[in-house]
Amino acid sequence: MKKAILVFLLAGFFSVNAFAELSLSGSVYAGIRFQDYDTNQSIDAYHREDWNRVPRFDFTATVMRENYGARLDTTFQMAADPEGQYLPVNGIYGWVDFSDLLGNDSLRLTMGQISSTPWVLPRLHPSHSETKFGDIRGFRVEYTTPLQGLSVGAAFRTGGEDLQWTAERIIFGATFIHPLFNAVVAYDLSNNAQALFGFNFTGIPDLTAGIQLEASRLTTWDHPVYGFPGMLQMHQIVGYRIMRPLNVFLILGQTIHGTSGSDIGLEFIPGVEYRILPNLLASFSLILDSPDHFTTTNLSLNPMIEYTLRGPAVLYAEYLLRLDNMDRATHTFGFGITVRAF
């Protein structure tokens, strides 16, 4: 049954191409990293966007009509071992809009291996990871409500064989976009329950202000005997563009564990960005983090410079000095390139 659905999606994807607008996009990521830890040195493939999964080529093809469309999203990753090279299909899915049924309101049904989602907490800093809910194998329903800017929805990951499918994972989410702010909230009923919340204030030009919350393992919050205890991660960011080339920012982070008496993890990241030339950007950030309320304290210094070439390519070079517990030093030099091929 699953193979039949995949064939159906592929057939639909290519057949709709003859009658719809086609758009293609592709990006190449490549880089190298040198590390020196005490007397140990290493060299490996690395890129700031995706850490060690490079060289990498991303390709996306989208076909669209007025009320429906389809997308193919793939990644080709090089590997030292030829058997390690692969071309995974991150997403192959289609969607239908039922706006005609609901007047000005919009109802969208998305089905397949879904690789995009509106319920996202983006990375605030290169040392952080992006969090996404709703990019699953199954189907997602989104409804744009009569309240301007508010969209709600649910996603269902399906499993099972033949027609006896079951909902293995259920996610509810909502987004709200306003001229002064935007917000996102989502709740995942599976994986011992997890949730995310993001809020960004956009009402003042040149000011960046926002908060992110991510909670995991809520059903085992204070019961580690049933698995890992719950965890709540919070991040706050504030930044201001003092003048056109100069931007300063501050990111704060807190990690709270459900186990009674556990220490609170803290993070402090001040930084500055300065555009020396229209195509030359220099930045510096300091990362002070402690997983146990300053019983242990780690310090990182991260200067970086990036140069935008003519066309869609960006070169960067960075240096990272990390002091674990203010003692053991790790020196990292990274160089990379990002090319928006088309």
Residue frames relative to the residue before (quaternion, step in Angstrom):
aa qw qx qy qz dx dy dz
M 1.0000 0.0000 0.0000 0.0000 0.00 0.00 0.00
K 0.6613 0.5075 -0.3136 0.4547 3.56 0.94 -0.89
K 0.6405 0.5115 -0.3282 0.4696 3.58 1.02 -0.81
A 0.6417 0.5291 -0.3314 0.4454 3.57 0.97 -0.79
I 0.6551 0.5038 -0.3153 0.4665 3.57 0.98 -0.81
L 0.6332 0.5255 -0.3330 0.4605 3.59 1.02 -0.80
V 0.6487 0.5032 -0.3127 0.4777 3.59 0.96 -0.86
F 0.6364 0.5311 -0.3248 0.4554 3.58 1.01 -0.81
L 0.6652 0.5004 -0.3014 0.4650 3.56 0.95 -0.88
L 0.6517 0.5068 -0.3165 0.4673 3.58 0.97 -0.84
A 0.6552 0.5075 -0.3154 0.4622 3.57 0.93 -0.87
G 0.6635 0.5006 -0.3021 0.4668 3.55 0.98 -0.84
F 0.6230 0.5611 -0.3356 0.4294 3.53 1.05 -0.81
F 0.7546 0.3946 -0.2249 0.4737 3.56 0.76 -1.00
S 0.6376 0.5267 -0.3476 0.4419 3.61 1.05 -0.58
V 0.6589 0.5085 -0.3239 0.4498 3.58 1.00 -0.76
N 0.5199 0.6595 -0.4017 0.3652 3.58 1.24 -0.45
A 0.6451 0.5474 -0.3324 0.4168 3.59 1.03 -0.70
F 0.7785 0.3342 -0.1624 0.5059 3.59 1.13 -0.47
A 0.7291 0.4143 -0.2208 0.4980 3.59 1.24 0.02
E 0.6052 -0.5380 0.4431 0.3847 3.51 -1.34 0.18
L 0.1936 -0.7906 0.5765 0.0715 3.56 -0.85 1.05
S 0.0016 0.7786 -0.6275 0.0068 3.57 -0.96 0.90
L 0.1470 -0.7887 0.5955 0.0416 3.56 -1.00 0.93
S 0.0300 0.7811 -0.6236 0.0099 3.55 -1.13 0.66
G 0.0352 0.8029 -0.5931 0.0490 3.55 -1.09 0.70
S 0.0780 -0.7932 0.6038 0.0136 3.55 -1.10 0.74
V 0.2052 -0.7577 0.6103 0.1064 3.55 -1.15 0.75
Y 0.0815 -0.7783 0.6222 0.0200 3.55 -0.98 0.95
A 0.1363 0.7764 -0.6051 0.1117 3.58 -0.83 0.99
G 0.1959 0.7850 -0.5708 0.1398 3.56 -1.12 0.61
I 0.2249 -0.7525 0.6050 0.1307 3.50 -1.37 0.16
R 0.1420 -0.7933 0.5901 0.0490 3.56 -1.12 0.69
F 0.1568 -0.7514 0.6363 0.0770 3.54 -1.09 0.90
Q 0.0508 -0.8080 0.5869 -0.0036 3.58 -0.80 1.01
D 0.0746 -0.7681 0.6357 0.0186 3.53 -1.13 0.83
Y 0.0665 0.7887 -0.6026 0.1018 3.56 -0.48 1.25
D 0.7942 -0.1175 0.0077 0.5962 3.57 -0.36 1.30
T 0.7825 -0.2596 0.2078 0.5264 3.61 -0.50 -1.14
N 0.5788 0.5822 -0.3710 0.4341 3.59 1.27 0.16
Q 0.0676 -0.7833 0.6178 0.0120 3.55 -0.90 1.02
S 0.0005 -0.7949 0.6064 -0.0209 3.55 -1.13 0.69
I 0.1510 -0.7455 0.6427 0.0913 3.53 -1.32 0.53
D 0.1512 0.7927 -0.5800 0.1108 3.57 -0.82 0.93
A 0.6034 -0.5346 0.4448 0.3902 3.54 -1.36 0.25
Y 0.1218 0.7944 -0.5755 0.1515 3.56 -0.87 0.97
H 0.0372 0.7611 -0.6475 0.0002 3.54 -1.22 0.63
R 0.5579 -0.6544 0.3969 0.3209 3.57 -0.91 0.89
E 0.6433 0.5408 -0.3283 0.4312 3.61 1.14 -0.56
D 0.8295 0.1018 -0.0106 0.5491 3.56 0.99 -0.77
W 0.5147 -0.6821 0.3981 0.3338 3.56 1.18 0.59
N 0.8545 -0.2263 0.1216 0.4515 3.63 -0.75 -0.89
R 0.5503 0.6224 -0.4119 0.3743 3.64 1.18 0.13
V 0.4866 0.6230 -0.4553 0.4096 3.59 0.65 1.15
P 0.5075 -0.1123 -0.8522 -0.0598 1.58 -2.40 0.81
R 0.0904 -0.8078 0.5821 -0.0199 3.52 -1.11 0.79
F 0.1122 -0.7717 0.6228 0.0625 3.54 -1.11 0.75
D 0.1585 -0.7821 0.5994 0.0625 3.56 -0.75 1.10
F 0.0203 -0.7950 0.6060 -0.0170 3.54 -0.97 0.88
T 0.0081 -0.7905 0.6115 -0.0321 3.54 -0.93 0.97
A 0.0613 -0.7693 0.6356 0.0175 3.55 -0.98 0.94
T 0.0420 -0.8031 0.5939 -0.0247 3.56 -0.84 1.03
V 0.0748 -0.7607 0.6433 0.0432 3.54 -1.00 0.89
M 0.0423 -0.8271 0.5590 -0.0414 3.55 -0.86 0.98
R 0.1089 -0.7053 0.6935 0.0985 3.44 -1.34 0.62
E 0.7547 -0.3944 0.2486 0.4616 3.57 -1.26 0.00
N 0.8333 0.1834 -0.0597 0.5181 3.58 0.87 -0.91
Y 0.7838 0.1977 -0.1538 0.5683 3.60 1.17 0.18
G 0.0360 0.7970 -0.6018 0.0359 3.53 -1.29 0.33
A 0.2046 -0.7566 0.6070 0.1311 3.55 -1.35 0.04
R 0.1211 -0.7988 0.5877 0.0432 3.56 -1.20 0.54
L 0.1413 -0.7426 0.6501 0.0768 3.53 -1.17 0.78
D 0.0312 -0.8065 0.5879 -0.0542 3.56 -0.70 1.14
T 0.0706 0.8193 -0.5597 0.1027 3.60 -0.46 1.22
T 0.1629 -0.7555 0.6261 0.1036 3.53 -1.34 0.35
F 0.1271 -0.7589 0.6334 0.0813 3.56 -0.97 0.92
Q 0.0792 -0.8097 0.5815 -0.0069 3.54 -0.69 1.15
M 0.3556 -0.7233 0.5546 0.2069 3.55 -0.85 1.02
A 0.0596 -0.7854 0.6155 0.0269 3.55 -1.21 0.53
A 0.5914 -0.5774 0.4235 0.3708 3.56 -1.17 0.61
D 0.7092 0.3655 -0.2179 0.5621 3.56 1.09 -0.75
P 0.4597 -0.7041 0.4520 0.2977 3.65 -0.57 1.04
E 0.6378 0.5257 -0.3402 0.4485 3.59 1.07 -0.61
G 0.6408 0.5352 -0.3270 0.4427 3.58 1.24 -0.32
Q 0.5346 0.6103 -0.4150 0.4117 3.58 1.27 -0.11
Y 0.0882 0.8046 -0.5800 0.0920 3.53 -0.91 0.86
L 0.2761 -0.7345 0.5993 0.1585 3.53 -1.30 0.40
P 0.0530 -0.8317 0.5521 0.0270 3.58 0.20 1.19
V 0.3500 -0.6843 0.5960 0.2324 3.52 -1.19 0.65
N 0.2636 -0.7888 0.5379 0.1379 3.56 -0.24 1.27
G 0.8087 -0.0761 0.0786 0.5779 3.53 1.00 -0.80
I 0.1087 0.7290 -0.6747 0.0396 3.52 -1.17 0.72
Y 0.2488 0.7819 -0.5086 0.2610 3.53 -0.22 1.29
G 0.2104 -0.7624 0.5983 0.1283 3.50 -1.32 0.34
W 0.1595 -0.7884 0.5876 0.0874 3.55 -1.24 0.40
V 0.1627 -0.7556 0.6292 0.0814 3.50 -1.29 0.56
D 0.2247 -0.7558 0.6017 0.1275 3.57 -0.97 0.91
F 0.1965 -0.7871 0.5785 0.0843 3.56 -0.92 0.99
S 0.1382 0.8353 -0.5215 0.1061 3.58 0.96 0.81
D 0.6108 0.5711 -0.3581 0.4153 3.61 1.06 -0.66
L 0.6579 0.5203 -0.3113 0.4467 3.58 1.11 -0.62
L 0.7886 0.3226 -0.1387 0.5048 3.57 1.10 -0.69
G 0.5743 -0.6033 0.3915 0.3910 3.58 1.13 0.41
N 0.8284 -0.1603 0.1426 0.5174 3.56 -0.82 -1.02
D 0.5877 0.5648 -0.3763 0.4405 3.57 1.22 -0.33
S 0.2809 -0.7774 0.5459 0.1366 3.57 -1.18 0.44
L 0.0606 -0.7581 0.6490 0.0226 3.53 -1.04 0.91
R 0.0545 -0.8115 0.5818 -0.0070 3.58 -0.68 1.11
L 0.1374 -0.7575 0.6349 0.0655 3.55 -1.02 0.93
T 0.0648 -0.7875 0.6128 -0.0087 3.57 -0.78 1.11
M 0.0043 -0.8107 0.5839 -0.0431 3.58 -0.86 0.98
G 0.5983 0.5614 -0.4399 0.3651 3.55 -1.21 0.68
Q 0.6504 -0.4022 0.3943 0.5096 3.53 -1.19 -0.68
I 0.1258 -0.8521 0.5077 0.0208 3.56 0.08 1.37
S 0.1242 -0.8305 0.5422 0.0303 3.58 -0.70 1.10
S 0.7044 0.3693 -0.2708 0.5423 3.61 1.23 0.05
T 0.0003 0.8028 -0.5953 0.0341 3.55 -1.13 0.62
P 0.4433 -0.6860 0.4984 0.2907 3.61 -1.09 0.57
W 0.6564 0.5177 -0.3051 0.4561 3.60 1.23 -0.33
V 0.2610 0.7834 -0.4888 0.2815 3.52 0.31 1.38
L 0.1631 -0.7032 0.6781 0.1379 3.52 -1.28 0.65
P 0.2648 -0.7987 0.5137 0.1673 3.63 -0.29 1.17
R 0.6134 -0.5345 0.4274 0.3942 3.55 -1.30 0.30
L 0.3073 -0.7455 0.5645 0.1765 3.56 -0.92 0.91
H 0.7854 0.0830 -0.0031 0.6133 3.57 1.21 -0.60
P 0.6187 -0.5681 0.3767 0.3906 3.63 -1.06 0.58
S 0.6428 0.5231 -0.3348 0.4485 3.62 1.14 -0.43
H 0.6401 0.5150 -0.3175 0.4735 3.60 1.28 -0.15
S 0.3626 -0.6998 0.5680 0.2370 3.55 -1.36 0.18
E 0.4907 -0.6338 0.5133 0.3066 3.54 -1.23 0.55
T 0.1869 -0.7674 0.6038 0.1076 3.58 -1.11 0.72
K 0.0006 -0.8072 0.5885 -0.0462 3.57 -0.79 1.07
F 0.0978 -0.7355 0.6668 0.0693 3.53 -1.17 0.78
G 0.7522 0.4276 -0.2839 0.4132 3.56 -1.07 0.66
D 0.5882 0.5137 -0.3937 0.4849 3.62 1.26 0.02
I 0.2466 0.7954 -0.4865 0.2641 3.55 0.24 1.33
R 0.4835 -0.5935 0.5368 0.3548 3.55 -1.38 0.01
G 0.5593 0.5673 -0.4262 0.4285 3.55 -0.42 1.20
F 0.5442 -0.5950 0.4339 0.4019 3.57 -0.70 -1.01
R 0.1742 -0.7695 0.6101 0.0726 3.53 -1.26 0.59
V 0.1628 -0.7666 0.6168 0.0736 3.54 -1.06 0.86
E 0.0291 -0.7932 0.6081 -0.0164 3.60 -0.85 1.03
Y 0.1024 -0.7974 0.5944 0.0172 3.53 -0.95 0.93
T 0.2428 -0.7449 0.6081 0.1281 3.56 -0.77 1.09
T 0.3055 -0.8137 0.4735 0.1431 3.55 -0.30 1.30
P 0.6510 -0.5012 0.3846 0.4208 3.61 -1.26 0.19
L 0.5952 0.5325 -0.3722 0.4729 3.59 1.19 -0.42
Q 0.4422 -0.7382 0.4390 0.2583 3.55 -0.42 1.25
G 0.8030 0.2778 -0.2311 0.4740 3.56 -0.87 1.04
L 0.6788 0.4910 -0.2896 0.4629 3.60 1.19 -0.41
S 0.0245 0.7736 -0.6310 0.0531 3.54 -0.90 1.05
V 0.0803 -0.7934 0.6031 0.0169 3.58 -0.91 0.93
G 0.0790 0.8214 -0.5615 0.0610 3.56 -1.16 0.44
A 0.2156 -0.7404 0.6193 0.1480 3.51 -1.41 0.01
A 0.1523 -0.7736 0.6106 0.0742 3.54 -1.14 0.74
F 0.1281 -0.7944 0.5929 0.0302 3.54 -1.05 0.84
R 0.2044 -0.7419 0.6260 0.1257 3.53 -0.81 1.02
T 0.1968 -0.8153 0.5400 0.0705 3.55 -0.72 1.13
G 0.0474 -0.7863 0.6158 0.0179 3.53 -1.25 0.51
G 0.5262 0.6309 -0.4645 0.3305 3.54 -1.29 -0.04
E 0.4605 -0.6757 0.5105 0.2659 3.53 -1.30 0.12
D 0.8300 0.1721 -0.1646 0.5043 3.52 -1.31 0.57
L 0.7836 -0.3141 0.2255 0.4864 3.59 -0.86 -0.87
Q 0.5783 0.5896 -0.3795 0.4171 3.58 1.26 -0.05
W 0.1191 0.8177 -0.5469 0.1343 3.52 0.60 1.19
T 0.1392 -0.7680 0.6185 0.0910 3.52 -1.22 0.57
A 0.4896 -0.6334 0.5079 0.3179 3.56 -1.21 0.47
E 0.1908 -0.8122 0.5451 0.0824 3.58 -0.33 1.28
R 0.7967 0.0890 -0.0075 0.5977 3.55 1.16 -0.59
I 0.0663 -0.7932 0.6054 0.0028 3.56 -0.89 0.96
I 0.0416 -0.7968 0.6018 -0.0340 3.56 -0.84 1.07
F 0.1252 -0.7580 0.6361 0.0722 3.55 -1.04 0.87
G 0.0598 0.8184 -0.5674 0.0684 3.57 -0.96 0.84
A 0.0692 -0.7787 0.6223 0.0409 3.53 -1.32 0.35
T 0.1041 -0.7621 0.6348 0.0744 3.54 -1.22 0.60
F 0.0780 -0.7779 0.6223 0.0399 3.55 -1.18 0.62
I 0.0737 -0.7979 0.5982 -0.0064 3.56 -0.76 1.12
H 0.0172 0.7873 -0.6098 0.0889 3.54 -0.75 1.18
P 0.6250 -0.5495 0.3757 0.4077 3.63 -1.07 0.46
L 0.7330 0.4184 -0.2360 0.4816 3.61 1.12 -0.56
F 0.8100 -0.0015 0.0299 0.5857 3.61 1.16 -0.46
N 0.1303 -0.7453 0.6364 0.1500 3.53 -1.37 0.08
A 0.0976 -0.8056 0.5844 0.0021 3.55 -1.11 0.72
V 0.0774 -0.7677 0.6345 0.0459 3.54 -1.27 0.54
V 0.0269 0.7738 -0.6323 0.0261 3.56 -1.11 0.76
A 0.0695 0.7912 -0.6043 0.0633 3.59 -1.02 0.79
Y 0.1259 -0.7802 0.6109 0.0470 3.54 -1.19 0.69
D 0.1784 -0.7828 0.5936 0.0547 3.56 -0.80 1.11
L 0.3360 -0.7840 0.4906 0.1782 3.57 -0.54 1.17
S 0.6757 0.4797 -0.2975 0.4742 3.60 1.16 -0.45
N 0.7436 0.4001 -0.2930 0.4485 3.58 -1.35 -0.15
N 0.6486 -0.5306 0.2996 0.4561 3.57 1.01 0.87
A 0.5874 -0.6202 0.3253 0.4056 3.55 1.27 0.58
Q 0.1339 0.7634 -0.6216 0.1138 3.54 -0.92 1.00
A 0.1300 -0.8003 0.5848 0.0244 3.55 -1.19 0.60
L 0.0999 -0.7702 0.6241 0.0856 3.52 -1.28 0.40
F 0.0286 -0.7702 0.6371 0.0047 3.53 -1.28 0.56
G 0.0234 0.7957 -0.6042 0.0350 3.55 -0.97 0.91
F 0.0161 -0.7838 0.6204 -0.0216 3.56 -1.06 0.81
N 0.0164 -0.7915 0.6105 -0.0237 3.56 -0.90 1.02
F 0.2777 -0.7471 0.5844 0.1520 3.54 -0.90 0.99
T 0.0619 -0.8315 0.5516 -0.0232 3.59 -0.70 1.11
G 0.4449 0.7612 -0.3974 0.2544 3.57 1.27 0.16
I 0.7372 0.3430 -0.2156 0.5408 3.63 1.20 -0.30
P 0.4451 -0.6951 0.4866 0.2863 3.62 -0.68 1.01
D 0.8329 0.2094 -0.1956 0.4734 3.55 -1.15 0.82
L 0.6412 0.4914 -0.3405 0.4811 3.62 1.24 0.05
T 0.1259 -0.7608 0.6339 0.0590 3.56 -0.99 0.95
A 0.1669 0.7762 -0.5922 0.1379 3.59 -0.75 1.00
G 0.2316 0.7855 -0.5449 0.1801 3.55 -0.81 0.96
I 0.2005 -0.7498 0.6185 0.1226 3.51 -1.37 0.22
Q 0.0857 -0.7800 0.6189 0.0339 3.56 -1.11 0.75
L 0.0450 -0.7739 0.6316 0.0128 3.56 -1.08 0.84
E 0.0059 0.7792 -0.6261 0.0280 3.54 -0.99 0.90
A 0.0561 -0.8026 0.5936 -0.0161 3.57 -0.64 1.16
S 0.0558 -0.8068 0.5881 -0.0024 3.57 -0.94 0.89
R 0.8377 0.1752 -0.1613 0.4915 3.55 -1.31 0.55
L 0.1035 0.8468 -0.5135 0.0926 3.55 0.88 0.96
T 0.6683 0.5091 -0.3198 0.4381 3.60 1.02 -0.66
T 0.7288 0.3042 -0.2285 0.5693 3.61 1.23 -0.26
W 0.0994 0.8646 -0.4896 0.0544 3.55 1.19 0.63
D 0.8215 0.0702 -0.0110 0.5657 3.60 0.72 -1.02
H 0.5944 0.5403 -0.3688 0.4678 3.58 1.16 0.64
P 0.0492 -0.8450 0.5318 0.0273 3.63 0.47 1.11
V 0.5161 0.6402 -0.4243 0.3792 3.59 1.22 -0.30
Y 0.6969 0.4376 -0.2642 0.5031 3.59 1.20 -0.52
G 0.7641 -0.1986 0.1478 0.5957 3.60 1.24 0.10
F 0.7402 -0.3467 0.2787 0.5041 3.55 -1.18 -0.46
P 0.5003 -0.6550 0.4595 0.3309 3.61 -1.01 0.66
G 0.6446 -0.5270 0.3895 0.3937 3.53 -1.30 0.29
M 0.1201 -0.7851 0.6050 0.0559 3.53 -1.29 0.41
L 0.1202 -0.7672 0.6281 0.0495 3.55 -1.08 0.84
Q 0.0818 -0.7852 0.6137 0.0149 3.55 -0.77 1.12
M 0.0522 -0.7971 0.6014 -0.0130 3.56 -0.86 1.01
H 0.0178 -0.7808 0.6246 0.0003 3.55 -1.07 0.80
Q 0.0898 -0.7648 0.6364 0.0444 3.52 -1.10 0.80
I 0.0623 -0.7956 0.6023 0.0177 3.56 -1.03 0.80
V 0.0390 0.7539 -0.6558 0.0114 3.52 -1.15 0.72
G 0.0701 0.7980 -0.5920 0.0883 3.54 -0.88 0.95
Y 0.0691 -0.7991 0.5964 0.0299 3.55 -1.18 0.53
R 0.3258 -0.7185 0.5838 0.1917 3.53 -0.99 0.92
I 0.2897 -0.8027 0.5002 0.1467 3.54 -0.12 1.34
M 0.7526 -0.0657 0.0501 0.6532 3.53 1.05 -0.81
R 0.7541 -0.4233 0.2208 0.4510 3.56 -1.19 0.29
P 0.7793 0.3399 -0.2336 0.4718 3.69 0.76 -0.78
L 0.7295 0.4441 -0.2235 0.4697 3.62 1.19 -0.37
N 0.0266 0.7857 -0.6150 0.0620 3.56 -0.84 1.07
V 0.0892 -0.7798 0.6182 0.0423 3.58 -0.95 0.90
F 0.0141 -0.8073 0.5899 -0.0140 3.57 -1.12 0.65
L 0.1389 -0.7561 0.6339 0.0852 3.51 -1.36 0.39
I 0.0821 -0.7816 0.6182 0.0130 3.57 -0.88 1.03
L 0.0994 -0.7760 0.6219 0.0351 3.55 -0.92 0.99
G 0.0433 -0.8119 0.5821 0.0090 3.57 -1.04 0.72
Q 0.0580 -0.7746 0.6295 0.0204 3.54 -1.14 0.72
T 0.1089 -0.7712 0.6253 0.0489 3.57 -1.07 0.82
I 0.0764 -0.7982 0.5974 -0.0109 3.57 -0.69 1.17
H 0.2161 -0.7780 0.5808 0.1035 3.57 -0.85 1.01
G 0.5519 -0.6552 0.4154 0.3060 3.54 -1.08 0.76
T 0.5617 0.6136 -0.3959 0.3889 3.60 1.13 -0.50
S 0.4873 -0.6817 0.4650 0.2858 3.57 -0.80 1.02
G 0.8206 0.2474 -0.1962 0.4764 3.55 -0.95 0.93
S 0.4943 0.6601 -0.4410 0.3542 3.61 1.22 -0.03
D 0.5336 -0.6445 0.4528 0.3079 3.54 -1.14 0.68
I 0.4429 -0.6666 0.5361 0.2684 3.55 -1.25 0.54
G 0.3242 -0.7321 0.5666 0.1946 3.55 -0.92 0.94
L 0.1312 -0.8086 0.5729 0.0278 3.56 -0.95 0.91
E 0.0646 -0.7832 0.6183 0.0113 3.56 -1.19 0.68
F 0.0434 -0.7869 0.6144 -0.0385 3.54 -0.99 0.95
I 0.0674 0.8162 -0.5638 0.1067 3.60 -0.48 1.24
P 0.0039 -0.7639 0.6452 -0.0086 3.61 -0.33 1.20
G 0.0450 0.8171 -0.5724 0.0521 3.58 -1.07 0.67
V 0.1721 -0.7640 0.6147 0.0943 3.52 -1.33 0.32
E 0.1128 -0.7632 0.6332 0.0624 3.56 -1.17 0.71
Y 0.0101 -0.7979 0.6024 -0.0195 3.57 -0.94 0.90
R 0.2556 -0.7638 0.5765 0.1377 3.56 -0.74 1.09
I 0.2835 -0.7977 0.5165 0.1289 3.53 -0.22 1.36
L 0.7647 0.0272 0.0226 0.6435 3.53 1.04 -0.95
P 0.6937 -0.4681 0.3118 0.4499 3.63 -1.14 0.27
N 0.7898 0.2641 -0.1517 0.5324 3.61 1.05 -0.63
L 0.6681 0.4477 -0.3023 0.5117 3.61 1.23 0.35
L 0.0216 -0.8128 0.5794 -0.0567 3.58 -0.59 1.24
A 0.1023 -0.7743 0.6228 0.0462 3.56 -0.94 0.96
S 0.0061 -0.8021 0.5967 -0.0225 3.58 -1.00 0.81
F 0.0634 -0.7702 0.6337 0.0335 3.51 -1.29 0.48
S 0.0435 0.7875 -0.6138 0.0346 3.55 -0.96 0.90
L 0.2453 -0.7310 0.6230 0.1317 3.50 -1.23 0.69
I 0.1118 -0.7990 0.5898 0.0351 3.57 -0.83 1.00
L 0.0214 -0.7765 0.6287 -0.0363 3.52 -0.66 1.20
D 0.1135 0.8126 -0.5615 0.1074 3.59 -0.49 1.14
S 0.0570 -0.7742 0.6303 0.0039 3.50 -1.21 0.73
P 0.3041 -0.7820 0.5123 0.1830 3.62 -0.59 1.07
D 0.7894 0.2950 -0.1183 0.5252 3.59 1.22 -0.36
H 0.6337 -0.5804 0.3292 0.3914 3.56 0.91 1.02
F 0.7392 -0.4775 0.2011 0.4303 3.55 0.83 1.21
T 0.3728 0.6543 -0.5478 0.3646 3.58 1.12 0.53
T 0.7429 0.1017 -0.0671 0.6582 3.54 1.18 -0.74
T 0.0476 -0.8064 0.5894 -0.0097 3.57 -0.87 0.95
N 0.1196 -0.7917 0.5983 0.0308 3.55 -0.86 1.04
L 0.1508 -0.7922 0.5893 0.0490 3.57 -1.04 0.85
S 0.0226 -0.7815 0.6235 -0.0028 3.55 -1.00 0.91
L 0.1381 -0.7532 0.6393 0.0700 3.55 -1.11 0.83
N 0.0099 -0.8460 0.5277 -0.0752 3.57 -0.62 1.13
P 0.0022 -0.7782 0.6274 -0.0273 3.62 -0.10 1.25
M 0.0100 -0.7971 0.6028 -0.0326 3.56 -1.09 0.75
I 0.0748 -0.7670 0.6349 0.0553 3.53 -1.20 0.59
E 0.0286 -0.8020 0.5967 0.0050 3.58 -0.98 0.81
Y 0.1783 -0.7849 0.5917 0.0463 3.49 -1.10 0.85
T 0.2524 -0.7718 0.5700 0.1256 3.55 -0.77 1.07
L 0.2949 -0.7633 0.5530 0.1569 3.54 -0.64 1.16
R 0.6242 -0.4814 0.4269 0.4432 3.52 -1.28 0.13
G 0.7125 0.3230 -0.2800 0.5564 3.53 -0.67 1.09
P 0.7120 -0.5075 0.3081 0.3749 3.58 -1.24 -0.24
A 0.5094 0.6613 -0.4194 0.3569 3.64 1.08 0.54
V 0.0986 -0.7750 0.6231 0.0372 3.57 -1.12 0.81
L 0.1709 -0.7593 0.6227 0.0808 3.57 -0.87 1.03
Y 0.0071 0.8020 -0.5972 -0.0100 3.59 -1.06 0.65
A 0.0825 -0.7458 0.6576 0.0671 3.51 -1.33 0.49
E 0.0164 0.8134 -0.5795 0.0471 3.56 -0.90 0.90
Y 0.1758 -0.7420 0.6361 0.1178 3.51 -1.33 0.46
L 0.0651 -0.7957 0.6021 0.0107 3.56 -0.94 0.91
L 0.0808 -0.7588 0.6459 0.0226 3.54 -0.79 1.09
R 0.0160 -0.7995 0.5998 -0.0292 3.58 -0.66 1.14
L 0.1321 -0.7703 0.6226 0.0393 3.52 -0.94 1.05
D 0.2232 -0.7781 0.5764 0.1123 3.59 -0.40 1.23
N 0.8277 -0.0629 -0.0373 0.5564 3.53 -0.63 1.24
M 0.6106 -0.6073 0.3120 0.4012 3.55 1.12 0.89
D 0.6537 0.5134 -0.3099 0.4616 3.58 1.15 0.47
R 0.8065 0.2805 -0.1565 0.4964 3.58 0.17 -1.27
A 0.2153 -0.8230 0.5204 0.0736 3.57 -0.57 1.21
T 0.0781 -0.7522 0.6525 0.0487 3.52 -1.13 0.81
H 0.1590 -0.7816 0.5996 0.0648 3.57 -0.80 1.08
T 0.0128 -0.8042 0.5933 -0.0341 3.56 -0.81 1.03
F 0.0808 -0.7645 0.6388 0.0317 3.56 -0.94 0.99
G 0.0220 -0.8200 0.5713 -0.0273 3.57 -0.76 1.04
F 0.0441 -0.7710 0.6353 -0.0016 3.54 -1.11 0.83
G 0.1272 0.8198 -0.5466 0.1138 3.55 -0.86 0.89
I 0.2032 -0.7540 0.6115 0.1273 3.51 -1.36 0.18
T 0.1220 -0.7466 0.6501 0.0714 3.53 -1.17 0.76
V 0.0460 -0.7940 0.6061 -0.0073 3.57 -0.81 1.02
R 0.2321 -0.7250 0.6338 0.1370 3.55 -0.79 1.06
A 0.2775 -0.8334 0.4516 0.1566 3.52 0.13 1.34
F 0.7624 -0.1891 0.1459 0.6014 3.59 0.99 -0.85
